[in-house]
Amino acid sequence: MTARHDVVVVGGGNAAISLAARLRRLGARDVCVIAPDQDHLYRPLLNFVAGGQARFDRLTKPMRSVVPAGCTWVPGLAVDVDTDARVVTVDTGERVEYVDVVLATGLEPDLAATPGLAEAIDLGWSRTAYLRDTVESTWDAIRETDHGRVVFNVPPEPAPAGGTALKPLFLACDYWRSRGTLDRVDVHLVTPYGSVLDLPFVDRHLEPQLERFGVTVHHGATVAALDPHVGSVTLTTDDGPRVLDDVAWASVVPRYRAPDWVTGFAGPDTGGLVDVDPETLAHRTVPRLWSLGDVAAVRTRPSGGALRRQVEILAENIRRSRTRRPLRRYDGYTVIPITVDRKRLLLAEFDRDGTPEPSIRRVDLTVPRRALWFFDRYVEPVVYFRALLKGRV
Ligand SMILES: Cc1cc2nc3c(=O)[nH]c(=O)nc-3n(C[C@H](O)[C@H](O)[C@H](O)COP(=O)(O)OP(=O)(O)OC[C@H]3O[C@@H](n4cnc5c(N)ncnc54)[C@H](O)[C@@H]3O)c2cc1C
C-alpha cells in the first residue's frame, strides 16, 4: 500500500515529535511521523533514575498521546528511502511518498564495539543510565556499594548528550559521602578529553568537585574492553593501553552509531551520520532530504537542548525552501546539564566551536546552583511534554 504525505518525519523521539508539532504550528497540513515505539521516553531523566532521584515510570508517555494532533502516525521502522521516487519504505511493507523527508532516527548503542560489554551487562556487572534495561539497576548498584573500585565513563562522540554521563557519577559520590562510605569507594572516571569535557569554562567548576570526591580521572582515555569475570576494565589512552584491576562494577556508556541503513546518507567525513549542511540542516547532495537531532552531522555535541534551536530552524527552512527564500542558519548551540552533587547542577551552554553561549546573561549558569538542579529535575520534564513536544518552544 502506498500513502502520500507532504512532510514525512522518520523517528519518534524528541527531534521528530517536536519538529512535527512545530510544522503543524507553522501551518503544514499534512505531516506524517514514522516511528516504531509504542511509548515515548523523556531521556534526560534517565540519569536521575540511575542516581536514585527519579522513577522510571514517570519518564514515558504512550506514543499515540505525543504524536501531534493532525499528524498521521505510521507505526513501524523505516528501512529505506528511495530519493529518486521520493518514497519511504516501512518494515510493515507500507510505502509512504513525500515531498520533503526528515531523518530523525537518533543513534543506536553499539555494544559490539566494546569487547566484553554485552556480557558485562548480561551479568549485571556493567550498568548505565544509557541502556533502558540497566537504568534502575544502576541505582541498586550505587545503593548497595559501600567499598571497592567503581569505574564510570564519558563516552566518545557521537553519543546522546555524552557529558551528562557525569550526572550518575556525582549523584553516586554524594550519596556515598552522605552515608560515610565514600573514603572506601575508589571512584574512577574515564574521559576521552584532555580535560574533563574539553570545555574550559565548565571544567574549572567540575575539577574541584571531582577532587572533593577523590575521583581518579583518566584523561584522553576510552573504555576498550571489559572482563567481568576477573573484574577488569581496559582503557585505550594517549599513552597506550591501561588496565584497571579489582573493579567491583562499572558504569560504561556504550559507543553509539547511526542505524545501518541511514549510513547511505552519510558523507565522507561524517562518521556515518547524515551529511547535512550543519547550518541549514539540508542534505548536502540529496534534494528535499533533511535531518536533525543526534543522527545529523551538525558538528556539535548532540543534546535535547540543541534540538530547541534545530527544530525551529528546520521547520522554517522546509517552508522557506519551497518559496526559494534564503534558509535560516543554526550556530551549533548545545547544552550539557551536570549535577555536581545531589542538590546542585550547572549548565554548559556553547556553540559549535565550544564558545560559551549562555541563554541568560544576568546569572552565570556554569556555577553549580540548587535552583538549576530543581529546574532540570522537576521543571524541564513539564516543559518538555507541555511545550517542546507541542512545538511551542
Ligand atoms: C541517558 C541520557 C541522558 C540524557 N540527558 C540529557 C540532558 O540532560 N539534556 C539534554 O539536553 N539531552 C539529554 N540527552 C540527550 C537527548 O535525549 C537526545 O539528544 C535526544 O533524545 C535526541 O533526540 P532524537 O529524536 O534525535 O533521538 P532519539 O531520542 O534517540 O529518538 C530517535 C527515535 O527514532 C526512532 N527510530 C530509530 N530508527 C528508526 C527507523 N528506522 N524508523 C523510524 N523510527 C526510528 C527511535 O525508535 C526513536 O523513537 C540524554 C540522553 C540520554 C540517553
PDBQT file of the ligand as one rigid body, heavy atoms in Angstrom, charges set to zero:
ROOT
HETATM    1  C1  LIG A 401      20.801   8.854  29.443  1.00  0.00    +0.000 C 
HETATM    2  C2  LIG A 401      20.581  10.105  28.638  1.00  0.00    +0.000 A 
HETATM    3  C3  LIG A 401      20.562  11.318  29.282  1.00  0.00    +0.000 A 
HETATM    4  C4  LIG A 401      20.373  12.497  28.565  1.00  0.00    +0.000 A 
HETATM    5  N1  LIG A 401      20.342  13.685  29.232  1.00  0.00    +0.000 NA
HETATM    6  C5  LIG A 401      20.114  14.820  28.554  1.00  0.00    +0.000 A 
HETATM    7  C6  LIG A 401      20.005  16.060  29.233  1.00  0.00    +0.000 A 
HETATM    8  O1  LIG A 401      20.082  16.119  30.462  1.00  0.00    +0.000 OA
HETATM    9  N2  LIG A 401      19.795  17.188  28.489  1.00  0.00    +0.000 N 
HETATM   10  C7  LIG A 401      19.685  17.148  27.136  1.00  0.00    +0.000 A 
HETATM   11  O2  LIG A 401      19.505  18.191  26.510  1.00  0.00    +0.000 OA
HETATM   12  N3  LIG A 401      19.786  15.978  26.468  1.00  0.00    +0.000 NA
HETATM   13  C8  LIG A 401      19.982  14.830  27.137  1.00  0.00    +0.000 A 
HETATM   14  N4  LIG A 401      20.052  13.640  26.461  1.00  0.00    +0.000 N 
HETATM   15  C9  LIG A 401      20.081  13.649  25.001  1.00  0.00    +0.000 C 
HETATM   16  C10 LIG A 401      18.717  13.697  24.370  1.00  0.00    +0.000 C 
HETATM   17  O3  LIG A 401      17.847  12.778  24.975  1.00  0.00    +0.000 OA
HETATM   18  C11 LIG A 401      18.898  13.389  22.901  1.00  0.00    +0.000 C 
HETATM   19  O4  LIG A 401      19.799  14.324  22.356  1.00  0.00    +0.000 OA
HETATM   20  C12 LIG A 401      17.597  13.469  22.170  1.00  0.00    +0.000 C 
HETATM   21  O5  LIG A 401      16.716  12.488  22.681  1.00  0.00    +0.000 OA
HETATM   22  C13 LIG A 401      17.812  13.229  20.688  1.00  0.00    +0.000 C 
HETATM   23  O6  LIG A 401      16.581  13.129  20.061  1.00  0.00    +0.000 OA
HETATM   24  P1  LIG A 401      16.443  12.352  18.686  1.00  0.00    +0.000 P 
HETATM   25  O7  LIG A 401      14.996  12.414  18.363  1.00  0.00    +0.000 OA
HETATM   26  O8  LIG A 401      17.455  12.835  17.728  1.00  0.00    +0.000 OA
HETATM   27  O9  LIG A 401      16.852  10.842  19.003  1.00  0.00    +0.000 OA
HETATM   28  P2  LIG A 401      16.142   9.809  19.965  1.00  0.00    +0.000 P 
HETATM   29  O10 LIG A 401      15.605  10.464  21.172  1.00  0.00    +0.000 OA
HETATM   30  O11 LIG A 401      17.129   8.701  20.138  1.00  0.00    +0.000 OA
HETATM   31  O12 LIG A 401      14.891   9.276  19.126  1.00  0.00    +0.000 OA
HETATM   32  C14 LIG A 401      15.054   8.560  17.932  1.00  0.00    +0.000 C 
HETATM   33  C15 LIG A 401      13.729   7.960  17.569  1.00  0.00    +0.000 C 
HETATM   34  O13 LIG A 401      13.785   7.424  16.252  1.00  0.00    +0.000 OA
HETATM   35  C16 LIG A 401      13.227   6.127  16.262  1.00  0.00    +0.000 C 
HETATM   36  N5  LIG A 401      13.807   5.358  15.169  1.00  0.00    +0.000 N 
HETATM   37  C17 LIG A 401      15.027   4.775  15.101  1.00  0.00    +0.000 A 
HETATM   38  N6  LIG A 401      15.185   4.161  13.916  1.00  0.00    +0.000 NA
HETATM   39  C18 LIG A 401      14.034   4.363  13.239  1.00  0.00    +0.000 A 
HETATM   40  C19 LIG A 401      13.562   3.951  11.949  1.00  0.00    +0.000 A 
HETATM   41  N7  LIG A 401      14.327   3.206  11.149  1.00  0.00    +0.000 N 
HETATM   42  N8  LIG A 401      12.324   4.309  11.568  1.00  0.00    +0.000 NA
HETATM   43  C20 LIG A 401      11.532   5.054  12.378  1.00  0.00    +0.000 A 
HETATM   44  N9  LIG A 401      11.928   5.462  13.610  1.00  0.00    +0.000 NA
HETATM   45  C21 LIG A 401      13.152   5.116  14.015  1.00  0.00    +0.000 A 
HETATM   46  C22 LIG A 401      13.579   5.577  17.627  1.00  0.00    +0.000 C 
HETATM   47  O14 LIG A 401      12.766   4.478  17.953  1.00  0.00    +0.000 OA
HETATM   48  C23 LIG A 401      13.305   6.808  18.467  1.00  0.00    +0.000 C 
HETATM   49  O15 LIG A 401      11.927   6.955  18.736  1.00  0.00    +0.000 OA
HETATM   50  C24 LIG A 401      20.207  12.444  27.152  1.00  0.00    +0.000 A 
HETATM   51  C25 LIG A 401      20.203  11.207  26.506  1.00  0.00    +0.000 A 
HETATM   52  C26 LIG A 401      20.388  10.042  27.233  1.00  0.00    +0.000 A 
HETATM   53  C27 LIG A 401      20.361   8.714  26.507  1.00  0.00    +0.000 C 
ENDROOT
TORSDOF 0
